[in-house]
């Protein structure tokens, strides 16, 4: 092999061919987060902040009609029971729940030791981000609901968020067998709710709340079951993003500001204390500072900016949208949005 051929071989060593376009394999590496530990710590701090009872109360007030007429303080003090469990309960039935107490927190205590996300990644177990029990404000007895709250970096992770939410609620229902009810005691099943908080959202979907639940459809006659006997699974998706920072909904605005890459640490503390009337302890302020320093949003923003630049170059080379998405490791819908934005700018 002569030197010119060797040069070409070296140039494309480790590259992949998509159609007639060669793409350096290092592109994918450049699009990954530089420091996995920073990602784990960011996720941990985000969970601690969201698991604060007053923050959860804001979410419940916006997500569920049952709490709409109550104040945030009332919801936090009267209807959220015990302390939320963070990364403690396994999603899949054949995976074990955590038996140790190292990942449990009361109030705003910090998790010590290894990062919980790192541990779950190693042992292959997927855990619910946040789980807690809430009491429904109802007459004639005490009614509990089981609530799961998930923090999602992107709202287009390659699968529909509502479908994953439905799977999680189904798991929360089936997991009640043997603990809450046995054999044919289906009347004891508790309502379950899965709430998804999507941080990095395109403007077209930002500042939105969508709810999915069971409803009764009477096809013949005029008989109706009691709502409490079929309204057992609800999924709520809050999409935050840039527009969410000025939302008219308090929960969306609060969470969007906490996950914002545009606001400083001081701005976030000021919003918590003065705008949302949440008392911030020293440890809580440390978690806010940690999120600012280790912001996955910042990492992802840089990654997505680089991916968009590469997407435009690959489009110029004639690569199809699906091929571009596969190359830059971004979902197809997002790439379509980028290319549509570019086309609109070119038209102007």
C-alpha positions as CSV (number, residue, x, y, z in Angstrom):
1,X,0.0,0.0,0.0
2,X,1.5,3.3,-1.0
3,X,1.7,6.4,1.3
4,X,-1.3,8.2,-0.3
5,X,-3.5,5.1,0.2
6,X,-2.2,4.8,3.8
7,X,-3.1,8.4,4.4
8,X,-6.6,7.9,3.3
9,X,-7.0,4.8,5.4
10,X,-5.7,6.7,8.4
11,X,-8.0,9.5,7.8
12,X,-11.1,7.3,7.8
13,X,-9.9,4.9,10.4
14,X,-12.7,4.5,13.0
15,X,-15.2,6.4,10.8
16,X,-18.5,5.2,9.7
17,X,-20.2,5.5,6.3
18,X,-23.8,6.6,6.0
19,X,-24.8,6.6,2.4
20,X,-21.9,8.3,0.6
21,X,-21.0,10.6,3.6
22,X,-18.2,9.7,5.9
23,X,-18.6,10.8,9.5
24,X,-15.8,10.7,12.0
25,X,-16.6,8.4,15.0
26,X,-15.2,11.1,17.3
27,X,-18.3,13.2,16.7
28,X,-20.3,10.9,19.0
29,X,-17.6,11.2,21.7
30,X,-17.6,15.0,21.5
31,X,-21.4,15.0,22.1
32,X,-21.2,13.1,25.4
33,X,-21.1,14.8,28.8
34,X,-17.5,15.3,29.8
35,X,-17.9,14.3,33.4
36,X,-20.3,11.5,34.4
37,X,-19.9,12.3,38.1
38,X,-21.1,15.8,37.5
39,X,-24.2,14.5,35.8
40,X,-24.9,12.2,38.7
41,X,-24.5,14.9,41.3
42,X,-26.6,17.3,39.3
43,X,-29.4,14.7,39.2
44,X,-29.1,14.1,42.9
45,X,-29.3,17.9,43.7
46,X,-32.3,18.3,41.4
47,X,-34.2,15.4,43.2
48,X,-33.5,16.9,46.6
49,X,-34.9,20.3,45.5
50,X,-38.0,18.9,43.9
51,X,-38.6,16.6,46.9
52,X,-39.0,19.6,49.2
53,X,-42.6,19.4,50.4
54,X,-43.5,23.0,49.4
55,X,-42.1,22.3,45.9
56,X,-44.1,19.1,45.6
57,X,-47.1,21.1,46.9
58,X,-46.8,23.6,44.0
59,X,-46.7,20.6,41.6
60,X,-49.7,18.9,43.0
61,X,-51.7,22.1,43.0
62,X,-51.1,22.5,39.2
63,X,-51.2,18.9,38.2
64,X,-54.3,17.5,40.1
65,X,-57.7,19.1,40.3
66,X,-58.2,17.7,43.8
67,X,-55.7,20.2,45.2
68,X,-56.5,23.2,43.0
69,X,-58.6,25.1,45.7
70,X,-56.0,24.6,48.5
71,X,-53.1,26.8,49.2
72,X,-49.6,25.5,48.7
73,X,-49.0,25.6,52.5
74,X,-52.2,23.6,53.2
75,X,-51.1,21.0,50.6
76,X,-47.6,20.6,52.1
77,X,-48.8,20.5,55.7
78,X,-52.1,18.5,55.4
79,X,-51.9,16.3,52.4
80,X,-48.3,15.2,51.8
81,X,-47.5,12.5,54.3
82,X,-44.1,11.4,55.7
83,X,-40.9,12.1,53.8
84,X,-40.5,11.4,50.1
85,X,-38.4,8.4,49.1
86,X,-35.6,9.2,46.7
87,X,-34.3,6.4,44.4
88,X,-35.4,3.8,46.8
89,X,-38.2,1.8,45.1
90,X,-37.4,-0.3,42.0
91,X,-39.6,0.2,38.9
92,X,-39.3,-3.3,37.6
93,X,-40.9,-6.1,39.6
94,X,-37.9,-8.5,39.3
95,X,-35.5,-5.9,40.6
96,X,-34.9,-5.4,44.3
97,X,-35.8,-2.3,46.3
98,X,-33.0,-0.6,48.2
99,X,-32.7,-2.2,51.7
100,X,-30.2,0.2,53.2
101,X,-31.1,3.7,54.4
102,X,-28.1,5.5,52.8
103,X,-30.3,7.0,50.1
104,X,-33.2,8.1,52.3
105,X,-33.5,11.7,53.3
106,X,-35.6,13.6,55.7
107,X,-36.3,17.2,54.9
108,X,-33.4,18.6,53.0
109,X,-30.7,16.3,54.4
110,X,-27.9,15.6,51.9
111,X,-27.3,12.1,50.5
112,X,-23.8,11.0,51.6
113,X,-21.6,8.4,50.0
114,X,-21.8,7.1,46.4
115,X,-24.1,8.7,44.0
116,X,-27.4,6.8,43.8
117,X,-27.7,7.2,40.0
118,X,-24.2,5.7,39.7
119,X,-25.1,2.8,41.9
120,X,-28.3,2.0,40.0
121,X,-26.5,2.2,36.8
122,X,-24.0,-0.3,37.9
123,X,-26.4,-2.8,39.4
124,X,-28.8,-2.5,36.4
125,X,-31.8,-1.5,38.6
126,X,-34.1,1.4,37.6
127,X,-35.6,3.3,40.5
128,X,-38.4,5.8,40.8
129,X,-36.9,9.3,41.2
130,X,-39.2,10.4,43.9
131,X,-42.1,8.5,45.6
132,X,-44.4,9.8,48.3
133,X,-47.9,9.4,49.7
134,X,-50.5,12.1,49.6
135,X,-54.0,12.2,51.1
136,X,-56.9,13.2,48.9
137,X,-59.0,16.0,50.4
138,X,-62.3,14.1,50.5
139,X,-65.2,13.6,52.8
140,X,-66.2,10.4,54.4
141,X,-62.9,8.8,55.2
142,X,-59.2,8.9,54.5
143,X,-58.1,8.2,50.9
144,X,-54.4,7.8,50.0
145,X,-52.8,8.1,46.6
146,X,-49.3,7.0,45.6
147,X,-47.3,9.6,43.7
148,X,-44.2,9.2,41.6
149,X,-42.3,12.3,40.3
150,X,-39.7,11.9,37.6
151,X,-37.2,14.5,36.4
152,X,-36.5,14.2,32.7
153,X,-33.6,16.1,31.0
154,X,-35.3,16.1,27.6
155,X,-38.9,15.7,26.6
156,X,-37.9,13.9,23.4
157,X,-35.7,11.0,24.7
158,X,-36.5,8.7,21.8
159,X,-39.8,7.4,23.1
160,X,-43.1,9.1,24.1
161,X,-43.0,10.4,27.7
162,X,-46.7,9.5,28.3
163,X,-46.1,5.9,27.4
164,X,-43.3,5.6,29.9
165,X,-45.5,7.3,32.5
166,X,-48.3,4.8,31.9
167,X,-45.9,2.0,32.3
168,X,-44.8,3.5,35.7
169,X,-48.4,3.8,36.9
170,X,-49.1,0.3,35.8
171,X,-46.1,-0.9,37.9
172,X,-47.3,1.1,40.9
173,X,-50.7,-0.6,40.6
174,X,-49.4,-4.1,40.3
175,X,-46.9,-3.6,43.1
176,X,-49.8,-3.1,45.5
177,X,-50.7,-6.8,45.3
178,X,-49.5,-8.6,48.4
179,X,-49.0,-5.3,50.3
180,X,-52.1,-3.2,50.0
181,X,-54.4,-5.9,48.7
182,X,-54.5,-9.7,48.4
183,X,-56.3,-12.1,46.2
184,X,-59.6,-10.6,45.1
185,X,-59.5,-7.5,47.2
186,X,-59.3,-5.1,44.2
187,X,-61.5,-2.6,46.0
188,X,-58.4,-1.7,48.1
189,X,-56.3,-0.6,45.2
190,X,-55.0,3.0,45.7
191,X,-54.9,5.6,43.0
192,X,-51.4,6.2,41.5
193,X,-50.1,9.3,39.8
194,X,-46.8,9.7,37.8
195,X,-45.7,13.3,37.2
196,X,-42.9,14.0,34.7
197,X,-40.9,17.2,34.8
198,X,-39.1,17.9,31.5
199,X,-36.3,20.4,31.8
200,X,-34.9,21.0,28.4
201,X,-37.9,21.6,26.1
202,X,-38.2,23.3,22.7
203,X,-40.1,26.6,22.8
204,X,-43.0,25.2,20.9
205,X,-43.7,22.8,23.7
206,X,-42.4,24.8,26.6
207,X,-44.7,26.1,29.4
208,X,-47.3,23.3,28.9
209,X,-49.0,20.8,31.2
210,X,-50.7,17.6,29.8
211,X,-52.7,15.1,31.8
212,X,-53.7,11.6,30.9
213,X,-56.2,9.6,32.9
214,X,-59.0,7.0,32.8
215,X,-62.5,8.3,32.0
216,X,-65.9,6.5,31.8
217,X,-67.8,6.4,28.5
218,X,-71.4,5.4,28.9
219,X,-72.2,3.7,25.6
220,X,-75.8,2.7,26.5
221,X,-78.2,3.4,29.3
222,X,-77.7,5.8,32.1
223,X,-75.7,3.9,34.7
224,X,-72.4,5.3,36.0
225,X,-69.7,3.8,38.3
226,X,-68.3,6.0,41.0
227,X,-65.3,7.9,39.7
228,X,-63.1,6.7,42.6
229,X,-63.6,3.1,41.3
230,X,-62.0,3.7,37.9
231,X,-60.0,6.9,38.2
232,X,-56.9,5.0,39.4
233,X,-54.1,6.0,37.0
234,X,-53.0,9.5,36.1
235,X,-50.0,10.7,34.2
236,X,-49.1,14.4,34.1
237,X,-46.3,15.9,32.0
238,X,-45.0,19.4,32.8
239,X,-42.8,20.8,30.0
240,X,-40.6,23.6,31.3
241,X,-37.9,25.3,29.3
242,X,-37.2,29.0,28.6
243,X,-40.8,30.1,28.2
244,X,-41.6,28.4,31.4
245,X,-39.6,31.0,33.4
246,X,-42.3,33.6,32.8
247,X,-45.3,31.1,32.9
248,X,-48.6,32.0,34.5
249,X,-48.5,28.7,36.2
250,X,-46.6,28.8,39.5
251,X,-45.3,25.2,39.4
252,X,-44.0,25.6,35.8
253,X,-42.4,28.9,36.6
254,X,-40.8,27.7,39.8
255,X,-39.3,24.6,38.3
256,X,-38.3,26.3,35.1
257,X,-36.4,28.9,37.1
258,X,-34.7,26.2,39.2
259,X,-33.6,24.3,36.1
260,X,-32.7,27.4,34.2
261,X,-29.2,27.9,32.7
262,X,-29.9,31.7,32.4
263,X,-30.5,32.5,36.0
264,X,-27.7,32.8,38.6
265,X,-27.5,31.1,41.9
266,X,-28.5,34.4,43.6
267,X,-31.5,34.8,41.3
268,X,-32.7,31.3,42.0
269,X,-32.5,31.7,45.8
270,X,-34.3,35.1,45.5
271,X,-37.1,33.4,43.5
272,X,-37.4,30.5,46.1
273,X,-37.6,32.9,49.1
274,X,-39.4,36.0,47.8
275,X,-41.5,34.9,44.9
276,X,-42.5,31.4,46.1
277,X,-42.2,31.9,49.8
278,X,-40.0,28.8,50.4
279,X,-37.6,29.1,53.3
280,X,-34.1,28.0,52.1
281,X,-31.8,26.3,54.6
282,X,-28.0,26.2,54.3
283,X,-28.1,22.7,52.9
284,X,-30.8,23.6,50.4
285,X,-28.8,26.5,49.2
286,X,-25.9,24.2,48.7
287,X,-28.0,22.0,46.4
288,X,-29.1,25.0,44.3
289,X,-25.4,26.1,44.1
290,X,-24.5,22.5,43.0
291,X,-27.1,22.6,40.3
292,X,-25.8,25.9,39.0
293,X,-22.2,24.6,39.0
294,X,-22.9,21.2,37.6
295,X,-25.9,22.1,35.4
296,X,-26.8,19.3,33.1
297,X,-28.7,22.0,31.2
298,X,-25.4,23.8,30.6
299,X,-23.7,20.6,29.5
300,X,-26.7,19.6,27.3
301,X,-27.0,23.1,25.9
302,X,-23.4,22.9,24.6
303,X,-23.9,19.4,23.4
304,X,-27.1,20.3,21.5
305,X,-25.5,23.5,20.0
306,X,-22.7,21.4,18.6
307,X,-25.1,18.7,17.4
308,X,-27.2,21.3,15.6
309,X,-24.1,22.7,13.8
310,X,-23.1,19.2,12.7
311,X,-26.7,18.5,11.6
312,X,-26.6,21.5,9.3
313,X,-23.3,20.4,7.8
314,X,-24.6,16.9,7.2
315,X,-27.7,18.2,5.6
316,X,-25.6,20.2,3.2
317,X,-23.9,16.9,2.3
318,X,-27.2,15.4,1.4
319,X,-27.8,13.2,4.5
320,X,-31.4,12.4,5.3
321,X,-32.9,13.5,8.6
322,X,-33.0,10.0,10.1
323,X,-29.4,9.5,9.2
324,X,-28.4,12.8,10.8
325,X,-30.3,11.9,14.0
326,X,-28.5,8.6,14.2
327,X,-25.1,10.3,13.6
328,X,-25.4,13.1,16.2
329,X,-27.3,10.9,18.7
330,X,-30.3,13.2,18.9
331,X,-34.0,12.1,18.4
332,X,-35.4,12.5,14.9
333,X,-38.1,15.0,16.0
334,X,-35.6,17.4,17.4
335,X,-33.5,17.2,14.2
336,X,-36.6,17.9,12.1
337,X,-37.2,21.0,14.2
338,X,-33.7,22.2,13.7
339,X,-33.9,21.7,9.9
340,X,-37.3,23.4,9.7
341,X,-35.9,26.4,11.7
342,X,-33.0,26.6,9.3
343,X,-35.2,26.5,6.3
344,X,-37.4,29.2,7.7
345,X,-34.3,31.4,8.2
346,X,-33.1,30.8,4.7
347,X,-36.4,31.8,3.3
348,X,-36.2,35.1,5.1
